[in-house]
């Protein structure tokens, strides 16, 4: 029940935050900058899927089976951590291609470069581990701390359209703070320290999860593909209109996703 409630809180928070922040963002930065920022978030989202590599699904049941085995848990954590480091390097190579050949608005490249360290910080927030050992309260605390920084910063620092790049700093800042807290919790509560597992182990871990990654990536291409294609082919203002409509539909779908994902993760292990 604690796991169910914790996961529900995270999903509900993801549902409520856009409802609270999007009206303010649209009023302050305008449709053009809103569209550019949402397009940047889609690109970062695709890179995030590569880095995640489906570990939130594949590693969770293994963590649950070894929750009372610190040695096995440390080994699993090292494998996932190292695999994500490799994928982060791959994403870092792919990132320049997203702005060298196409920049819809001034400052777009800088926003992408600021958002990317947030992905790096997410490597140190192993939600899959907290799920597996049934300590989702920690995940809720980390998620809340990151979002709280973003919301407060949005209200205090974003006051005019030119401030749209600050959104990227707030996003990354929230992730960095949450990752720092996560590293402390991993050491203090579980005795886990991120360690490099070696190239052979890292590549073997990625190879074993390839099927799950490609299936999730295909679904994400379908869900985010519209916004990506509109961002490539239309103006940032038109992309902002499309992004707004897309976000409204996502909020509606989130009501069902909140229930489906929570039940699946809790009972699936």
N, C-alpha and C positions, 0 to 999 in steps of 0.2 A: 504493500500500500504506500509506503514511503517513496519507493521508486516511482510508482505510478503518479503520485502527487508531484514529485520533483520534476519529472519529465513533462507533466501537464503544465506546471508553472513556466518552464522554459518555452514550451510551445505557445502558451497563452501570452507570454511576454513578447514573443516574436510577432504575435498577432496584434497586440495593443500598441507597441511602439510606433509602427508606421502610421497607425491611425492618429496618433498624437503629434507626430513630427512632420508628416508630409504637408499638411495645410500650412504650417509655419514656413517650411522650406520653399514651397511654391510662392508664397506671398513675398518672401524676402529675396530669394535669388532669381525667381522668375522661371518660366518654362524652358528657356534656352539653356541656362546653366543646369537646371534640373535634368533635362534630357542628356546633357553631356556627362553629368555625374553618374546618372543611372547607366549609361553606356559603359563608362569606366568600371562601374561595379560589376557589370556583366562579364567584362574581360577578366577582371580579378576573380569573379566567380568560377569561370572556366578553369583558370589556373589553380584555384582552390580545390576543385574537383580532382585535378591531376595529383595534387599533393596529398589529398585525403585518401585517394586510391581505394576507397571502399573499406578502409580499416575499421571505421565505426560500426560496420556490420560484421566483418570477418573476424576481428580480434576480440570483440566483446564476449562471445561464448567461451573462447579459450581463457580469457581472464577470469570468467566466472568459475570455470573448472579448476583453476589454480589459485583461487583467492587466498587459500591457506598455505600456499607454497611460495614463500618469498623468493627463492632462487629461480623457480620457473617464471614467476611474475616479472622479475628483473630481466630475465632472458627475453621474454616476450616484449617487454617494454623497449629494450634495446633494439630488437629486430624492427619493430614498427617505427621507432624514432629514426633509426639509420635509413630505413627505406624512404621515409619522408624527407630526409635530408637530401638523398639522391634526387628525388622528384622535385625538391625545391631548386636544385641546381638546374634541372631541365627547364623548369618554369622560368628561372632567371634568364636562361638563354632565349626562351620564346618571347619574353616580355618586350624587348626592343622592337620586334617585328610588328607589334600592335600600335606603335606610334611613329616609327620612322617613315612609313609610307602614307600615313593618313592621320591628320589631326583636325578634328571638326571645329575646334575653338582654341583660342589662346589659353595656355596653361594646362591643356589636356595631358601632355606628356608628364608634366610635373606632378599632376594628380595621380597618375598611374604609378610613378616612381615612389610617391609617398605611401600609397596604398599597399604596395608590395611587401614592405617590412611587416605589415600586419599579418600577412600570410605566414611569414617566417616565424612570427611569435606564436601563431596557432599550433605549431608543431609541439610546443611545450604545454598545450592544454589537451590532454588525452581524455576526451569525454568518453571514449570507448572503455577506458580503464575504470573510470568512476561508475559507469553503468555495470561493468562486469563484477566489480566487488561490492556493488549495491551501496555506494556512497554518493548518490546523485545530489545530495545536499551541497557538496563541494562544487559540483558543476553549476548548480543554480547560483551559488554565491559568485563564482567567477563570471558567469554570464551577466548577472545583474550589475557587477562592478564595472564591466566593460560598457554596457549599455548606459549606465548612470553617467559615466564620464561623457559619453557622446551626447546625451540629452542636455545635460547642464551646459556643456561647451557650446552646443548649438544655440541655446537661448542667450548665452552671455556674449559669444564671440561672433556669431554670424548675424550681421545687421544690414548688409547691402549686397547686391548681386556679385560684386567683385570678391566677396568673402567665400564664394562657393568652394575654393580650394581648401579652406579651413576644414571643411567636412572630412576631407581625406586625412588631415592631421588628427582630427578627433577620433576617427575610426581606428587608425593605427595606434594612437595613444591609448585608447581603451583596451585594445588587444595586448599591447605591451605590458600594461599594468596587470591585466588578468593573467598573462603568462608568468610574470614575476611571482604573483601569489600562488599560481599552480606549482611552480618549481619548489616553493617553500612547503606547500602541502604534500607534494610527492616525497620530499625528504623527511618531513616531520611525521607524517601520518603513516607512510608506507615504506619508508626506508629506501626509496627508489631514486637513483641518480641517472640522468641521461648519459649514456655512453655509446660511442661508436662501436658497432658490432662487426665491422669489416665489410669489404665489398662483396665477398662471396655470399655471406649471410644476407646482406641487404638485397642483392639481386635475386637470390632464391626466394626471399619473402615476397618480392614484387611479382615474380613469375607465378607463384602459387595463387596470388589474388587477381591475376589478369582478367579472368572471365567475369568476376564480379565488378571490376573496374569498368570494363567496356560496356557492360549492361547498364550500369548507373550513368556512365557518360552519355550513352545513347538517349536515355530518358532526359537528362539535363539539356542535351542539345534540342530536344523537342520543347521543353519547358521554357528555355531561355533563347531559343533560336529566333523567335519573332523579333524580340527587342534587339538582338544582335544584328539581324539583317536590316531592320529599319534604321538602326544607327549607322550602318554602312552606306545606305543608299539615299537617306533623306536628310533634311536639315536637323539641327539639334532641337529647334523649336517643335518640329513635327515629331521628333523622337520623344520629346518631353510629353506631348499629348498622348502618344502611344504608351509610354511608360506609365503615365498616370492611370490610364484605363487598365493596363496590365496589372498594376499593383492592386487596383480595386478587385479585379477578378481573383488575384492571389489571396487577398484577405478573405474572400468568400470561401475559396477552396480550403484555406487554412483551418476553418472550423471543423472540416472533416479530417484533414491531415492531423490535427491536434489529437484526435481520438485514435485514428488508425496507427500512427507511428508509435504512440505511447503504448498501446496494447501490444503491438507487434514486438517491440524491444523488450518489454517487461516479460511477456509470456514466451517469446521465441527462444530465449536462452535456456 
